[in-house]
Amino acid sequence: MATKKPATPKAGPGPRALSLHIGLNAVSGSAYGGWTGPLAACEFDANDMAAIAASKGMKSTVMLTKKGTRANVLGAMRSAAKALVAGDLFFMTYSGHGGQVPDVNGDEPDKQDETWCLYDGQLIDDELYFELARFAAGVRVLVLSDSCHSGSVTRERPPPPVPGQRPKLMPAAVAMRVYAEHKAFYDKLQLDVAQAAGSDKTVDPDTALAQVAASPRLTAIVKNFKPSVVLISGCQDNQTSMDGDHNGAFTEQVLATWNHGAFTGSYGVFHARVKGAMPPTQTPNLFTLGKTGAFLAQTPFTV
């Protein structure tokens, strides 16, 4: 009687990947003191980033202009944080205006909190950092931000844009007016995040992301931060990210460097090539948070 060979165990399911792509060609005037911030290429940016995600087998959500609300973005991030486990990937892109609100919880040396200008209100950097911290240990989080976040590290004002260019930056006068009209809302957001974060309430998210390797004060934050985060932003803090007709300047070079998947290097090499192709007026930055050594060594968008 022949002996049956033991069944070969089936391989378990591989890592999962979810992605979220936000592109706002305008914002609601009622939420921004009458300013609508018209841009041209942000929806193209979101769709093109979603196409990369789809090519890698990711389950994607795209939010264009009116769909890019605070509730929708926060809801998608929280849903992903609940669903993903160690080894999984969350890929998020944002293309739109960056802004600022006065800091009320004491975490920003320049007394300004940086924001993403979503359709019906700003998403404060404190909130973004806190939401990223919700992801489980070992989850890889990749964020590409084609927007301007001035003043977070260098504390210098960006130079005025070249005539005819469209910077992705909410004008300072608009930012002041928006904050004055919605002060209670934005103040409460910051205080709520500080309370929820507990001992991390004095952490400046921008400093944590940009200066983790250089600042001994932030060593404890890295140890306590569970996911592995790689954030590539469109410009330095004293520069502005520029809009275009078909893609933002940063997203255009991301797409060109990726070259439909022909690129095979690491995230570090990818960032260097994107940066090398940009004009001196806009220099993309690479931030990391958490244990990112193995993540950085991967080819971009690897699931």
N, C-alpha and C positions, 0 to 999 in steps of 0.2 A: 504494500500500500504506500503510495507516494506521500511524502511529508509535505504539507502545505508550507510555502514560504510565508513568513510573517508579513503582514501588510505594511507597506511603506507609509509611515505617518505623513499626513498632508501638512504642507507648510501653512503656518498661521497667516492670517491676513497681514499685508504689509502696512506701512504707515499711511495714515489718512492725511488729506490736505484740504483745507477750506481757504477760500480767498474772498476778500471784500475790496471792491474798487469804487472809489468815490470821485466824481468829477463834477464840479460846479461852474457853469458858465455865467452864473448870476446868483445873487442872494435876494431874499425878500426885503423890499424896502421898509416894510413895517417893523422888521426886526433890527434894522440898521439905520434908523434915523432918516429914511428916504433914499439912502444910497443903495444901489443895486449891484455895484461892482461888476460891470459887464466884462467878460473874457471870451475868448474864441475857441480855444483848443482843449479845454479841460475835459469835456465829454469824450473827445477823441482819445485823450490820454487814458481815461478810465476803460474805455472799450478795448484799446490796444493792450493794456496790461491784463485785462480779462482774457484776451486771446492767448497771451503767453500762458496764463494759468490753465486754460482749457487744453492747450497743447501738452501740458504736463499731467493731465488727468485730475486737476483740482476741481472741486465743486465750488462754483463761483457765484457771488452776488454782486450785481452792479447797481449803483445808486447815482443817477444823473440829476443834477440841479435840484428840482423840487423834491425829489425822493431823498436827497442827501440831508435829511433832518437830524437833529440831535437824537431823537427817540429811535429812529431807524438805525443810525450808526452805532449807538450804544447797545441797542438790542442785538444787533448782529455780532458785535464783539463779545457780548456776554454769552450769547448762544454758542459761539465758537469755543469760548473758554470752558464751558461746561462739557462740550462734546469731545474735545481733544485730550489725548493722553501722551505720556512720554514717547518721543520718537515722531510724533505727528508734526505737521507744519501749518501755521497760519500766516498767510500772505496778505498784507493790506497795503493799498496804495491810495494816496490822496493827491488830487490836483485841484487847486483853487487858491483863494486868498489866505494869507496869514495875517493875524491881527494881534492886538494886545489889550489887556484890561489891567487896571491897577491891582497890585498884589495886596491882599488883606490878611493873609495868614503868616506873613513874615518869612516866606521861603525863598524870595527872590532878592538878591543884592541890589538890583536896579529898580526894585519896587514895581516891576511889571511882570505879569504872567503872559506868556505867549499863547496863541490860539490858532485853531483851524476855523475858518469862517464857514460854518455849515449854513444850510439854507435859512433856517428859522432861528439861528442863534449860534454863538461861538462855543466850540469845545475847547476848554482850557487845558493847558499842558498838564496841570495837576491831575485832571480827570483821565487824560490819556495814559499817563504813567500808572495811575491806580488801576485802570482797566487792564493794562498789560500785565500787572502783577497778579491778576486773577488766574492767569494760565498756570497749568500744572507744571511741576518739575519735569524737565526734559523736553517740553514742547519747544519747538523752534518757531520764532516769530520774526518775520521779515517785513519791514515797513519801508516803503519808498514814498517820500513826501516831496512833491513838486510844488512847493510854496515858499513863502518867505517867513522866517521867524527871527526878526532882527532883535538885537539887544540882549540875547540870552547868555552869551559868554564874553564877547569882546566889549560889550557895552558901548559900541560906536554906532552912530546913525549911518544907514546905508547912503551912498552917494545918490544924487538925483538921477532919474533914468534918462537915457538918451531920448530926445524927441522922437515920437512915433512908436516907441516901445511901450508895452503894457506890463508893468511890474505886478506880480501877484502879492501885493501888499495893500492892506486897507490903510488909507491915508490917516495920518495922526489926528487930524481934525475930526474925521468921521469916528475914529475910535473913541475919542473923548466924548463926542455927542452920544454915541451908542451906550457907553458906560453910564453917562449921566441919566439917560432915559430908562436904563434897566439895572441900575446899581444894586438894588436889593436882590435881584435874581443872581447876578454874577458873584456878589459877595457871599451869598448863601451857598452857592456851588462850591466855592473854595473852602469855606468853613466845614461843610459837610464832608468833603474829601479828607480834610485834615483830621476830622474826628474819626472817620472810618479807618484811616491809615494808622491811627494810634501813634506809636513811637516814631513812625516815619514822617510825621506831619511837618517837620522842618526841612525836609529834603526838597531841594530845587531839582525838578525833573531834568531840566536842560543841563545843569551842572553834573548830575548823576550820569547822564548819557554821554556827555562830552568829555568829562575829566576823570572818569572812574580810575583809569590806569595811573593817573598822576596824583590823585588826592587821597592821602591816608585816611582822612576823615570819612571817606565813603566806602572803606573796606567792608564795614559791617553791612552796608546796604547790598553790596554785591553778593555776600554770603546768604543774605535773606531773600534775595530775588530769585524765584524758582525757575522761570522759563529762560531760554537763551534768546536774546533779542539782538537783531542786527537792524540798524536804522540808517538808511542812506538818504540824506536830504539834498535838496536841489542847490543849495548855496551855503556860504559861510554866514555867520551872524551879522556881519557888517555889509552884506550884499543883498541883492534882490533876485528872485527867480523870475524869469521872463516868460510871458505867454507867447504863443506863435499863432500861425494861421491853421496849421494841421496838427501840431503837437507843441507842448511847452518845450523850451530849450533843453531842459534836463531830460524829460521823457524821450525826446527825439534822440538824444545820444545814448540813452539806455537801450532803446530799440535798435539803434545802429550797431552798438557794441554786441548785443545779444545775437543779432544777425540771424534771426529765425532758428536759433538753437545751434549755430555753428560754433559759438564760443564754448570753450571747455575748461577754462581756468577757474580759479577760486574767486570768492567774493572780493578778496583784497585786490587781486589782479583786475577783476571786473570794475571795481570802483576806480582804480588807477587809470584804466583806459577811458572810462567815461570822463573823469576829471581832465585827462590829457587832451580830450577833444573839445573841451569847453573853452570859451573866451576867458581872459583873466578877470573879467568883471563878474563872473559867476563860477564859483569853485565848489562842487559838491563835497559834502562832508560824510564821513563814515563814523558812526557811533556804535558801541556795543554795550550790552549790559547782561550780567549773568555769566555763566560758563559757556563761552562761545567759540573756544578753540577748534573743536571738531566741526562746528557749524560753518565757521569762516573758511575752512579748508574745502568745503563742498563747492561744486559748480552751482551757480545761482539757479534758483527755482527747482532744485532737486527735491523730490518728494521722498 
